[in-house]
């Protein structure tokens, strides 16, 4: 993959985390509609949310009152000291009054902390319950989505919506909403308290805000392009590392280590340049705002001293005002950051809602039937299908399969072999024609019931992290240990399983990387044997095993397919000699059909495929 292609891959994982000052913010397409829909999930908890907002406001108000009350204690001490210095008879510091003030102050701090704790506790429950309901709905939605959704959307993007985006919503509900209320209440409350102390000094404080705002906007505009570049190049770097990791053996084999390292070094250097510029420019915002705040602090201190010397303001009020002025810029910065976070959160929620709004599989018809004693008779009549409406893959295909027959399907790549299987199991629905199972149109059979009658062994194995016993038992719920081991023995997997340290209790790692590809295939075959299906589908099921094991599996499959309708998709034609009928599919149509011997006598498409695979053994047929 070249440099430009890697850039197009974007950031790995599709993260949509919170955005801070200077970082690019992803915006929702329909902000109001998405917020309204998000609020719908919180509606069952509205009284708890109201309680949280009330507690957050009270907690903040108590914190805001504290500097003013503390200033009264300072004033008492100052007045007592000044009276002593003036030799006023009976002058003394009123420690009783100060003690009362401190008790009130302590009560306010305790109440503020208690309310803050309660609101965080309640909001955590609301947030987690809301996200729990959302995840439940997502889980149910995923089970109702058609296969074409998974085929047409990147798995990484789907996972990002389920994990990263939902986590972003969870974090915002739990933290940012209460922080926003706290910041707004703090901003209004501090402003009111400053005005009650000194309107003139309040104007001085407000006069510093435009300068802070100009610095923030300027720095953010400069840093945003570097943050955007950092994310873009990070995606390129992740894409390169992923490619080099998955293709490690090929890189070693062709001696391309130096090229790989050189590319990594170039991308990493570019990431470094953008990263440090983004972090530096973003990092200077707060020091510069702090500098402006300190200048304002000096001006306020001088003005406060002048006013105090003229008796226009008390020392305690100066102390309280300085504390308020230091607090005033904090909620402004927090609010700006939280607004960015909320925009990213709404965008993340919108992505989740897009998933929830995807078109689902057609629901079973009200009169859909359940087949209790399936026989396995399948008939296709004039079936037409295309993944793309303008491109037909299956063209007017008709076929009748009697119970117990083994049907082999061969043909070049892209001919429509696997597509036929997808249609049989209703992973996709036909565009035209009908498919019947035991005389019933499969569109009139309950989808779940239809799929339980099929057992599949695919070329690409799928095993989950768990014991070997659990992986085999996945084929049938409630299977006993004896049945599991019998299925493994029938698939010729029992021997290798028992040679493992923990036997059937051996835990398979992620992607079952602690066993070979052939052993994985044996386990999936054992799973299919345990399922005991009416119809068996084998899609290159023995492609990953050695010749000796392939022969053993074919013998096991021969026993398994007895009395069952079976579809065998094969590229190695040596595996289908014994099929009752072989269908040769090319460009979505059956071009030839018959037994192995009959097709060879035709000397047509099948014979050409067959002899091309055995050219070394049959040179006289190749010439």
LINJORA-V516329 format. One record per helix or strand of 3 or more residues. SS is the DSSP state (2 for helix, 1 for strand). FROM is the first residue (numbers start at 0). LEN is the number of residues. If there is no record, write none. Layout:
ss = [SS/SS]
from = [FROM/FROM]
len = [LEN/LEN]
//
This chain:
ss = [2/2/2/2/2/2/2/2/2/2/1/1/1/2/1/2/2/1/2/2/2/2/2/2/1/2/1/2/1/1/2/2/2]
from = [2/11/30/94/146/154/198/247/256/314/377/393/405/416/431/441/446/453/467/480/493/502/509/516/534/546/564/572/580/588/595/604/618]
len = [7/3/55/50/6/43/48/7/53/42/8/8/5/8/6/3/6/4/6/10/6/3/3/15/5/15/5/4/6/6/7/9/3]
//
